[in-house]
Amino acid sequence: MPSDGGAWFELWNDEVNDSLRLGHSSGNGITVKNSGYVGIGSTNPSAQLEVYNPVVGGLGPRS
């Protein structure tokens, strides 16, 4: 994390969940599962593209 308290980003291999994740200091960013499923704001996508919308408060698959 930056010493000035600013935002930071990380890219890591999540071996437990078989996924590649890109996150930031204020929450989850993008998850790419070994299956090819992609989640934006979701850590465990179950569709080709799954987007978490905090305004609506839920997940929804997008194609």
trRosetta pair geometry for C-beta under 8 A, 3 or more apart (Angstrom, degrees):
i j d omega theta_ij theta_ji phi_ij phi_ji
1 5 7.7 15 156 -117 111 32
1 8 5.0 -131 -119 -9 56 149
1 25 6.6 91 -121 -104 102 126
2 5 6.8 -69 89 21 91 16
2 6 4.5 -6 62 50 144 93
2 7 7.8 28 15 62 122 26
2 8 5.8 178 -12 -69 84 104
7 24 5.9 4 -177 -178 109 110
7 25 4.8 -157 -145 31 62 122
7 26 6.7 -41 -121 -17 107 100
8 24 6.8 165 86 -154 43 64
8 25 4.9 84 40 -50 74 112
9 22 6.9 -1 -175 -175 104 86
9 23 7.1 167 -153 89 59 42
9 24 5.0 -28 -100 -99 70 80
9 25 7.8 -81 -64 -20 40 77
9 29 7.5 28 -139 -36 94 157
10 21 7.8 18 104 107 92 92
10 22 7.3 177 89 -149 49 44
10 23 5.3 -9 58 60 94 88
10 24 7.5 175 17 -85 71 32
11 20 7.4 5 -174 178 87 93
11 21 7.3 176 -149 92 45 50
11 22 5.1 -10 -102 -102 79 78
12 20 7.6 -180 93 -154 34 57
12 21 5.7 -14 62 61 78 92
12 23 7.7 -26 22 16 102 105
13 19 7.9 168 -159 92 50 40
13 20 5.8 -30 -105 -105 61 71
13 21 7.9 158 -102 19 14 77
14 17 4.7 -7 127 47 120 98
14 18 7.4 -35 95 32 82 13
14 19 4.7 -4 58 65 114 84
14 20 7.2 -172 17 -89 82 17
14 21 5.2 52 -24 -10 118 118
14 31 7.7 -23 20 -137 142 102
15 18 7.2 25 -160 -77 33 44
17 33 7.5 -82 145 -118 93 87
17 43 7.4 -25 170 160 175 92
17 44 6.8 -108 -157 -97 135 89
18 33 6.4 50 104 -164 88 74
18 34 3.8 -48 156 -11 111 130
18 35 7.9 77 114 -20 123 76
19 31 5.2 5 170 -173 140 96
19 32 6.1 157 -163 79 83 44
19 33 4.7 -42 -99 -103 101 51
19 34 6.4 -105 -76 -23 51 73
19 43 7.9 146 80 -176 162 64
20 31 7.5 151 78 -158 47 49
20 32 4.6 -10 58 59 96 102
21 28 7.5 -69 -162 -148 117 90
21 29 7.4 124 177 57 77 88
21 30 7.1 167 -153 89 51 53
21 31 5.1 -12 -105 -106 84 74
21 32 7.7 -165 -75 24 40 66
21 43 7.4 5 -112 -132 130 80
22 29 4.6 -71 105 88 78 131
22 30 4.6 11 52 52 106 95
22 31 7.9 -153 28 -69 64 38
23 27 7.3 -125 -160 119 94 33
23 28 5.5 -57 -117 -129 101 44
23 29 4.8 -176 -110 8 35 98
24 27 6.8 7 68 54 83 51
24 29 5.3 88 -6 -57 90 118
27 41 7.5 15 133 -131 122 75
28 31 7.0 -17 -179 -38 118 106
28 41 6.0 113 90 -145 101 35
28 42 7.2 -166 116 21 143 7
28 43 5.5 -103 -126 -63 156 90
29 40 7.5 -40 164 -147 49 63
29 41 7.6 -27 -149 -70 18 47
30 38 6.9 -16 -168 -169 96 94
30 39 7.0 157 -157 84 48 56
30 40 5.6 -16 -103 -105 77 66
31 38 7.1 159 84 -157 57 46
31 39 4.3 1 54 54 104 104
31 42 6.3 -100 32 92 123 64
31 43 5.4 123 -53 -137 155 37
31 44 7.3 -36 112 -57 162 26
31 45 6.1 174 85 -9 110 103
32 36 7.7 -23 -173 -145 86 27
32 37 7.7 163 -155 85 45 45
32 38 5.4 -11 -105 -105 70 79
33 36 6.8 -34 78 35 83 22
33 37 4.3 9 37 56 124 90
33 38 7.5 -139 14 -69 79 34
33 39 7.5 63 -27 -7 100 101
33 44 7.7 67 -79 -147 125 46
33 45 6.0 -138 -16 57 122 95
36 48 7.1 -21 121 -128 96 72
37 45 4.2 -167 146 102 111 110
37 46 6.6 -3 -158 -112 159 8
37 47 6.2 119 -140 76 111 23
37 48 6.1 -112 -117 -109 65 23
37 49 7.8 -165 -161 -63 64 27
37 50 6.9 19 176 -2 105 109
38 45 6.0 9 91 35 19 172
38 48 6.9 8 25 159 87 48
38 49 5.3 -9 68 -108 101 64
38 50 7.2 175 92 26 51 69
39 42 3.2 -102 -173 75 125 98
39 43 6.6 -111 95 -26 150 8
39 44 6.8 53 -38 56 163 17
39 45 3.2 -163 -58 -52 99 108
39 50 4.7 -20 -109 70 78 101
39 51 7.7 171 -158 -82 54 31
39 52 7.3 40 -180 -21 96 98
40 49 7.6 10 -3 -170 102 85
40 50 7.3 -176 26 91 65 52
40 51 4.8 -4 60 -116 108 74
40 52 6.7 -148 97 23 61 74
41 51 6.4 55 37 -168 112 54
41 52 3.2 -125 110 51 115 109
41 53 7.6 124 76 -52 158 29
41 54 7.3 -127 -165 -38 146 90
42 45 5.1 102 101 -72 128 76
42 50 5.0 -40 39 109 159 112
42 51 7.4 -150 -12 -129 115 11
42 52 4.8 151 -55 -38 83 110
42 59 5.9 70 -93 -116 134 121
45 49 7.5 -49 -161 -152 144 19
45 50 3.9 174 -136 31 97 125
46 50 6.4 69 39 -63 57 151
46 61 7.5 -79 85 -78 75 111
47 50 4.8 120 47 -62 97 95
47 61 3.3 115 -46 -121 179 114
47 62 7.4 129 113 31 133 44
47 63 7.6 -91 167 -69 119 80
48 61 7.3 76 38 -164 69 104
48 62 7.9 -102 80 81 85 58
48 63 6.2 69 55 -114 125 72
49 61 6.8 108 76 -165 58 63
49 62 4.4 -55 99 70 110 90
49 63 6.7 165 38 -88 104 31
50 59 5.6 7 -179 -172 108 110
50 60 7.1 165 -150 80 67 31
50 61 5.5 -40 -95 -99 77 58
50 62 7.1 164 -96 15 25 80
51 59 7.4 155 77 -150 36 63
51 60 6.3 -25 60 63 81 81
51 62 5.6 25 -1 -11 111 128
52 58 7.5 -138 -143 125 67 22
52 59 5.5 -36 -96 -95 71 75
53 56 4.3 35 100 29 119 106
53 57 7.4 -39 95 1 75 24
53 58 6.8 -4 55 59 88 55
53 59 8.0 154 16 -101 73 27
53 60 6.9 0 3 14 114 112
54 57 6.7 35 -164 -84 37 48
56 60 7.8 5 90 -21 150 124
